[in-house]
Amino acid sequence: MPLQLRQLALRVREDQLHEGEAEGVRMRISEHVRALRDGLLGLPDRLASTLAAETDHRKVHVLLKTEITRELEALSHALGSD
């Protein structure tokens, strides 16, 4: 979790954030998680034909891992830019 987000989460736990600020943090996190969900749910549509044609299980593994990592890095980047 990026430092800024950890600091906000700590302030929420310590009741140092006003409720409006805390709600804003929750909304931003929710938006990012929704984007991650959408990205992951889009993987089958993007990869189905490629994976169906691939006979090498190692290539399938690498492709899946690469795409999942890409989605997680996008989330990390988005959270770090808030």
N, CA, C and O atoms as CSV, one atom per row, in Angstrom:
chain,resi,resn,atom,element,x,y,z
A,1,MET,N,N,0.855,-1.167,0.000
A,1,MET,CA,C,0.000,0.000,0.000
A,1,MET,C,C,0.902,1.231,0.000
A,1,MET,O,O,1.815,1.316,0.821
A,2,PRO,N,N,0.673,2.172,-0.886
A,2,PRO,CA,C,1.495,3.372,-0.927
A,2,PRO,C,C,1.453,4.123,0.396
A,2,PRO,O,O,0.462,4.057,1.124
A,3,LEU,N,N,2.524,4.833,0.704
A,3,LEU,CA,C,2.669,5.540,1.975
A,3,LEU,C,C,1.502,6.484,2.235
A,3,LEU,O,O,0.952,6.494,3.336
A,4,GLN,N,N,1.116,7.277,1.238
A,4,GLN,CA,C,0.032,8.240,1.432
A,4,GLN,C,C,-1.254,7.534,1.853
A,4,GLN,O,O,-1.957,8.009,2.745
A,5,LEU,N,N,-1.561,6.423,1.228
A,5,LEU,CA,C,-2.769,5.687,1.561
A,5,LEU,C,C,-2.668,5.088,2.959
A,5,LEU,O,O,-3.650,5.084,3.702
A,6,ARG,N,N,-1.502,4.587,3.321
A,6,ARG,CA,C,-1.309,4.036,4.670
A,6,ARG,C,C,-1.503,5.119,5.718
A,6,ARG,O,O,-2.119,4.880,6.757
A,7,GLN,N,N,-0.976,6.316,5.449
A,7,GLN,CA,C,-1.133,7.420,6.395
A,7,GLN,C,C,-2.598,7.801,6.557
A,7,GLN,O,O,-3.055,8.054,7.672
A,8,LEU,N,N,-3.335,7.844,5.449
A,8,LEU,CA,C,-4.759,8.157,5.530
A,8,LEU,C,C,-5.508,7.081,6.303
A,8,LEU,O,O,-6.370,7.389,7.126
A,9,ALA,N,N,-5.181,5.820,6.040
A,9,ALA,CA,C,-5.839,4.716,6.738
A,9,ALA,C,C,-5.562,4.795,8.235
A,9,ALA,O,O,-6.456,4.557,9.047
A,10,LEU,N,N,-4.336,5.126,8.600
A,10,LEU,CA,C,-3.976,5.274,10.013
A,10,LEU,C,C,-4.756,6.418,10.644
A,10,LEU,O,O,-5.258,6.286,11.760
A,11,ARG,N,N,-4.860,7.532,9.944
A,11,ARG,CA,C,-5.619,8.670,10.474
A,11,ARG,C,C,-7.089,8.321,10.653
A,11,ARG,O,O,-7.720,8.764,11.612
A,12,VAL,N,N,-7.636,7.532,9.740
A,12,VAL,CA,C,-9.029,7.091,9.873
A,12,VAL,C,C,-9.168,6.242,11.133
A,12,VAL,O,O,-10.087,6.443,11.927
A,13,ARG,N,N,-8.251,5.292,11.310
A,13,ARG,CA,C,-8.311,4.423,12.495
A,13,ARG,C,C,-8.158,5.223,13.784
A,13,ARG,O,O,-8.756,4.878,14.803
A,14,GLU,N,N,-7.374,6.270,13.745
A,14,GLU,CA,C,-7.140,7.080,14.944
A,14,GLU,C,C,-8.166,8.203,15.072
A,14,GLU,O,O,-8.026,9.080,15.924
A,15,ASP,N,N,-9.188,8.177,14.232
A,15,ASP,CA,C,-10.245,9.192,14.246
A,15,ASP,C,C,-9.710,10.608,14.082
A,15,ASP,O,O,-10.262,11.552,14.647
A,16,GLN,N,N,-8.645,10.758,13.316
A,16,GLN,CA,C,-8.080,12.077,13.065
A,16,GLN,C,C,-8.593,12.686,11.767
A,16,GLN,O,O,-8.344,13.859,11.489
A,17,LEU,N,N,-9.298,11.906,10.982
A,17,LEU,CA,C,-9.883,12.414,9.743
A,17,LEU,C,C,-11.329,12.784,10.016
A,17,LEU,O,O,-12.042,12.061,10.712
A,18,HIS,N,N,-11.747,13.878,9.483
A,18,HIS,CA,C,-13.157,14.216,9.551
A,18,HIS,C,C,-13.913,13.201,8.716
A,18,HIS,O,O,-13.359,12.622,7.782
A,19,GLU,N,N,-15.161,12.988,9.046
A,19,GLU,CA,C,-15.948,11.977,8.335
A,19,GLU,C,C,-15.987,12.242,6.840
A,19,GLU,O,O,-15.952,11.298,6.051
A,20,GLY,N,N,-16.059,13.506,6.429
A,20,GLY,CA,C,-16.067,13.827,5.001
A,20,GLY,C,C,-14.787,13.396,4.311
A,20,GLY,O,O,-14.821,12.880,3.194
A,21,GLU,N,N,-13.648,13.607,4.978
A,21,GLU,CA,C,-12.368,13.176,4.420
A,21,GLU,C,C,-12.306,11.655,4.348
A,21,GLU,O,O,-11.853,11.090,3.353
A,22,ALA,N,N,-12.763,11.002,5.406
A,22,ALA,CA,C,-12.738,9.539,5.425
A,22,ALA,C,C,-13.622,8.980,4.320
A,22,ALA,O,O,-13.253,8.008,3.662
A,23,GLU,N,N,-14.780,9.585,4.115
A,23,GLU,CA,C,-15.671,9.117,3.052
A,23,GLU,C,C,-15.006,9.294,1.693
A,23,GLU,O,O,-15.144,8.435,0.822
A,24,GLY,N,N,-14.285,10.397,1.500
A,24,GLY,CA,C,-13.564,10.615,0.247
A,24,GLY,C,C,-12.519,9.548,0.001
A,24,GLY,O,O,-12.360,9.069,-1.122
A,25,VAL,N,N,-11.803,9.174,1.056
A,25,VAL,CA,C,-10.792,8.113,0.950
A,25,VAL,C,C,-11.465,6.795,0.580
A,25,VAL,O,O,-11.001,6.080,-0.308
A,26,ARG,N,N,-12.558,6.483,1.265
A,26,ARG,CA,C,-13.272,5.240,0.964
A,26,ARG,C,C,-13.770,5.223,-0.477
A,26,ARG,O,O,-13.708,4.191,-1.145
A,27,MET,N,N,-14.258,6.350,-0.951
A,27,MET,CA,C,-14.757,6.414,-2.326
A,27,MET,C,C,-13.634,6.202,-3.332
A,27,MET,O,O,-13.811,5.486,-4.317
A,28,ARG,N,N,-12.463,6.828,-3.090
A,28,ARG,CA,C,-11.332,6.659,-4.013
A,28,ARG,C,C,-10.862,5.208,-4.038
A,28,ARG,O,O,-10.593,4.651,-5.102
A,29,ILE,N,N,-10.768,4.610,-2.868
A,29,ILE,CA,C,-10.359,3.202,-2.810
A,29,ILE,C,C,-11.377,2.338,-3.540
A,29,ILE,O,O,-11.002,1.448,-4.303
A,30,SER,N,N,-12.645,2.592,-3.315
A,30,SER,CA,C,-13.701,1.832,-3.982
A,30,SER,C,C,-13.597,1.956,-5.500
A,30,SER,O,O,-13.752,0.969,-6.218
A,31,GLU,N,N,-13.336,3.155,-5.981
A,31,GLU,CA,C,-13.184,3.361,-7.429
A,31,GLU,C,C,-12.022,2.552,-7.981
A,31,GLU,O,O,-12.132,1.948,-9.048
A,32,HIS,N,N,-10.914,2.538,-7.260
A,32,HIS,CA,C,-9.738,1.802,-7.727
A,32,HIS,C,C,-9.975,0.294,-7.696
A,32,HIS,O,O,-9.564,-0.425,-8.607
A,33,VAL,N,N,-10.629,-0.169,-6.659
A,33,VAL,CA,C,-10.927,-1.601,-6.570
A,33,VAL,C,C,-11.897,-1.997,-7.685
A,33,VAL,O,O,-11.760,-3.071,-8.272
A,34,ARG,N,N,-12.868,-1.146,-7.977
A,34,ARG,CA,C,-13.812,-1.418,-9.066
A,34,ARG,C,C,-13.068,-1.481,-10.404
A,34,ARG,O,O,-13.370,-2.332,-11.241
A,35,ALA,N,N,-12.096,-0.583,-10.608
A,35,ALA,CA,C,-11.311,-0.610,-11.844
A,35,ALA,C,C,-10.496,-1.901,-11.938
A,35,ALA,O,O,-10.371,-2.482,-13.017
A,36,LEU,N,N,-9.940,-2.349,-10.807
A,36,LEU,CA,C,-9.197,-3.610,-10.791
A,36,LEU,C,C,-10.130,-4.767,-11.136
A,36,LEU,O,O,-9.800,-5.619,-11.960
A,37,ARG,N,N,-11.302,-4.788,-10.495
A,37,ARG,CA,C,-12.278,-5.839,-10.772
A,37,ARG,C,C,-12.626,-5.873,-12.256
A,37,ARG,O,O,-12.637,-6.939,-12.873
A,38,ASP,N,N,-12.911,-4.702,-12.827
A,38,ASP,CA,C,-13.267,-4.634,-14.239
A,38,ASP,C,C,-12.123,-5.123,-15.121
A,38,ASP,O,O,-12.345,-5.830,-16.104
A,39,GLY,N,N,-10.900,-4.741,-14.764
A,39,GLY,CA,C,-9.747,-5.188,-15.535
A,39,GLY,C,C,-9.571,-6.693,-15.479
A,39,GLY,O,O,-9.308,-7.333,-16.496
A,40,LEU,N,N,-9.719,-7.261,-14.278
A,40,LEU,CA,C,-9.591,-8.714,-14.144
A,40,LEU,C,C,-10.714,-9.443,-14.860
A,40,LEU,O,O,-10.485,-10.471,-15.498
A,41,LEU,N,N,-11.927,-8.915,-14.757
A,41,LEU,CA,C,-13.048,-9.554,-15.446
A,41,LEU,C,C,-12.919,-9.447,-16.965
A,41,LEU,O,O,-13.524,-10.235,-17.691
A,42,GLY,N,N,-12.146,-8.492,-17.446
A,42,GLY,CA,C,-11.930,-8.341,-18.878
A,42,GLY,C,C,-10.876,-9.280,-19.443
A,42,GLY,O,O,-10.752,-9.422,-20.660
A,43,LEU,N,N,-10.120,-9.919,-18.563
A,43,LEU,CA,C,-9.058,-10.815,-19.031
A,43,LEU,C,C,-9.575,-11.936,-19.931
A,43,LEU,O,O,-8.974,-12.177,-20.979
A,44,PRO,N,N,-10.643,-12.625,-19.582
A,44,PRO,CA,C,-11.110,-13.693,-20.481
A,44,PRO,C,C,-11.432,-13.189,-21.886
A,44,PRO,O,O,-11.088,-13.837,-22.875
A,45,ASP,N,N,-12.086,-12.042,-21.975
A,45,ASP,CA,C,-12.411,-11.503,-23.305
A,45,ASP,C,C,-11.148,-11.179,-24.097
A,45,ASP,O,O,-11.090,-11.407,-25.305
A,46,ARG,N,N,-10.136,-10.645,-23.407
A,46,ARG,CA,C,-8.902,-10.264,-24.092
A,46,ARG,C,C,-8.034,-11.461,-24.440
A,46,ARG,O,O,-7.326,-11.440,-25.447
A,47,LEU,N,N,-8.079,-12.509,-23.617
A,47,LEU,CA,C,-7.103,-13.596,-23.761
A,47,LEU,C,C,-7.660,-14.905,-24.307
A,47,LEU,O,O,-6.886,-15.786,-24.684
A,48,ALA,N,N,-8.958,-15.053,-24.359
A,48,ALA,CA,C,-9.555,-16.357,-24.684
A,48,ALA,C,C,-9.022,-16.960,-25.981
A,48,ALA,O,O,-8.588,-18.112,-25.992
A,49,SER,N,N,-9.049,-16.209,-27.054
A,49,SER,CA,C,-8.627,-16.787,-28.332
A,49,SER,C,C,-7.131,-17.099,-28.342
A,49,SER,O,O,-6.708,-18.109,-28.904
A,50,THR,N,N,-6.343,-16.243,-27.727
A,50,THR,CA,C,-4.893,-16.475,-27.667
A,50,THR,C,C,-4.597,-17.730,-26.851
A,50,THR,O,O,-3.802,-18.576,-27.259
A,51,LEU,N,N,-5.245,-17.837,-25.700
A,51,LEU,CA,C,-4.997,-18.988,-24.840
A,51,LEU,C,C,-5.529,-20.278,-25.462
A,51,LEU,O,O,-4.910,-21.332,-25.320
A,52,ALA,N,N,-6.654,-20.206,-26.138
A,52,ALA,CA,C,-7.233,-21.399,-26.772
A,52,ALA,C,C,-6.315,-21.956,-27.858
A,52,ALA,O,O,-6.285,-23.163,-28.097
A,53,ALA,N,N,-5.578,-21.077,-28.505
A,53,ALA,CA,C,-4.702,-21.514,-29.591
A,53,ALA,C,C,-3.329,-21.966,-29.088
A,53,ALA,O,O,-2.561,-22.573,-29.834
A,54,GLU,N,N,-3.027,-21.673,-27.833
A,54,GLU,CA,C,-1.693,-21.980,-27.305
A,54,GLU,C,C,-1.643,-23.407,-26.768
A,54,GLU,O,O,-2.522,-23.825,-26.014
A,55,THR,N,N,-0.614,-24.148,-27.158
A,55,THR,CA,C,-0.464,-25.531,-26.701
A,55,THR,C,C,0.612,-25.680,-25.625
A,55,THR,O,O,0.693,-26.718,-24.968
A,56,ASP,N,N,1.413,-24.676,-25.449
A,56,ASP,CA,C,2.490,-24.732,-24.459
A,56,ASP,C,C,1.982,-24.150,-23.143
A,56,ASP,O,O,1.712,-22.952,-23.056
A,57,HIS,N,N,1.850,-24.994,-22.120
A,57,HIS,CA,C,1.299,-24.546,-20.850
A,57,HIS,C,C,2.166,-23.469,-20.194
A,57,HIS,O,O,1.651,-22.631,-19.453
A,58,ARG,N,N,3.467,-23.482,-20.457
A,58,ARG,CA,C,4.338,-22.451,-19.885
A,58,ARG,C,C,4.014,-21.081,-20.475
A,58,ARG,O,O,4.020,-20.077,-19.763
A,59,LYS,N,N,3.735,-21.043,-21.770
A,59,LYS,CA,C,3.365,-19.775,-22.403
A,59,LYS,C,C,2.031,-19.273,-21.867
A,59,LYS,O,O,1.861,-18.071,-21.664
A,60,VAL,N,N,1.089,-20.173,-21.637
A,60,VAL,CA,C,-0.199,-19.797,-21.058
A,60,VAL,C,C,0.025,-19.198,-19.674
A,60,VAL,O,O,-0.545,-18.160,-19.337
A,61,HIS,N,N,0.847,-19.851,-18.888
A,61,HIS,CA,C,1.155,-19.382,-17.538
A,61,HIS,C,C,1.768,-17.981,-17.576
A,61,HIS,O,O,1.346,-17.092,-16.836
A,62,VAL,N,N,2.751,-17.793,-18.429
A,62,VAL,CA,C,3.422,-16.494,-18.533
A,62,VAL,C,C,2.447,-15.409,-18.982
A,62,VAL,O,O,2.452,-14.303,-18.441
A,63,LEU,N,N,1.630,-15.719,-19.949
A,63,LEU,CA,C,0.666,-14.734,-20.444
A,63,LEU,C,C,-0.329,-14.346,-19.347
A,63,LEU,O,O,-0.600,-13.162,-19.148
A,64,LEU,N,N,-0.868,-15.328,-18.643
A,64,LEU,CA,C,-1.804,-15.035,-17.557
A,64,LEU,C,C,-1.140,-14.215,-16.448
A,64,LEU,O,O,-1.701,-13.232,-15.966
A,65,LYS,N,N,0.052,-14.634,-16.058
A,65,LYS,CA,C,0.755,-13.921,-14.995
A,65,LYS,C,C,1.075,-12.488,-15.418
A,65,LYS,O,O,0.944,-11.562,-14.617
A,66,THR,N,N,1.487,-12.303,-16.652
A,66,THR,CA,C,1.802,-10.968,-17.160
A,66,THR,C,C,0.579,-10.065,-17.125
A,66,THR,O,O,0.664,-8.916,-16.693
A,67,GLU,N,N,-0.549,-10.576,-17.574
A,67,GLU,CA,C,-1.768,-9.765,-17.624
A,67,GLU,C,C,-2.292,-9.443,-16.225
A,67,GLU,O,O,-2.738,-8.325,-15.971
A,68,ILE,N,N,-2.240,-10.411,-15.326
A,68,ILE,CA,C,-2.677,-10.159,-13.947
A,68,ILE,C,C,-1.750,-9.153,-13.286
A,68,ILE,O,O,-2.211,-8.243,-12.596
A,69,THR,N,N,-0.447,-9.307,-13.490
A,69,THR,CA,C,0.519,-8.361,-12.938
A,69,THR,C,C,0.276,-6.960,-13.482
A,69,THR,O,O,0.374,-5.982,-12.741
A,70,ARG,N,N,-0.037,-6.856,-14.762
A,70,ARG,CA,C,-0.328,-5.553,-15.377
A,70,ARG,C,C,-1.518,-4.883,-14.684
A,70,ARG,O,O,-1.485,-3.683,-14.413
A,71,GLU,N,N,-2.558,-5.653,-14.400
A,71,GLU,CA,C,-3.736,-5.097,-13.722
A,71,GLU,C,C,-3.394,-4.641,-12.307
A,71,GLU,O,O,-3.833,-3.575,-11.875
A,72,LEU,N,N,-2.616,-5.441,-11.588
A,72,LEU,CA,C,-2.236,-5.076,-10.224
A,72,LEU,C,C,-1.306,-3.868,-10.198
A,72,LEU,O,O,-1.404,-3.032,-9.300
A,73,GLU,N,N,-0.403,-3.767,-11.176
A,73,GLU,CA,C,0.471,-2.607,-11.255
A,73,GLU,C,C,-0.312,-1.342,-11.574
A,73,GLU,O,O,0.021,-0.262,-11.084
A,74,ALA,N,N,-1.343,-1.470,-12.386
A,74,ALA,CA,C,-2.198,-0.317,-12.685
A,74,ALA,C,C,-2.889,0.163,-11.411
A,74,ALA,O,O,-3.006,1.368,-11.185
A,75,LEU,N,N,-3.345,-0.769,-10.582
A,75,LEU,CA,C,-3.946,-0.403,-9.310
A,75,LEU,C,C,-2.927,0.278,-8.404
A,75,LEU,O,O,-3.219,1.313,-7.804
A,76,SER,N,N,-1.759,-0.289,-8.306
A,76,SER,CA,C,-0.704,0.301,-7.486
A,76,SER,C,C,-0.356,1.697,-7.944
A,76,SER,O,O,-0.190,2.604,-7.130
A,77,HIS,N,N,-0.248,1.867,-9.231
A,77,HIS,CA,C,0.056,3.191,-9.801
A,77,HIS,C,C,-1.064,4.188,-9.493
A,77,HIS,O,O,-0.804,5.330,-9.112
A,78,ALA,N,N,-2.302,3.747,-9.661
A,78,ALA,CA,C,-3.443,4.626,-9.402
A,78,ALA,C,C,-3.499,5.023,-7.923
A,78,ALA,O,O,-3.757,6.183,-7.604
A,79,LEU,N,N,-3.262,4.078,-7.035
A,79,LEU,CA,C,-3.288,4.397,-5.615
A,79,LEU,C,C,-2.133,5.310,-5.236
A,79,LEU,O,O,-2.276,6.174,-4.371
A,80,GLY,N,N,-1.000,5.121,-5.876
A,80,GLY,CA,C,0.157,5.962,-5.581
A,80,GLY,C,C,0.015,7.383,-6.092
A,80,GLY,O,O,0.696,8.287,-5.608
A,81,SER,N,N,-0.863,7.591,-7.068
A,81,SER,CA,C,-1.009,8.927,-7.635
A,81,SER,C,C,-2.089,9.734,-6.937
A,81,SER,O,O,-2.275,10.909,-7.255
A,82,ASP,N,N,-2.808,9.135,-5.994
A,82,ASP,CA,C,-3.854,9.865,-5.266
A,82,ASP,C,C,-3.246,10.787,-4.238
A,82,ASP,O,O,-3.970,11.484,-3.528
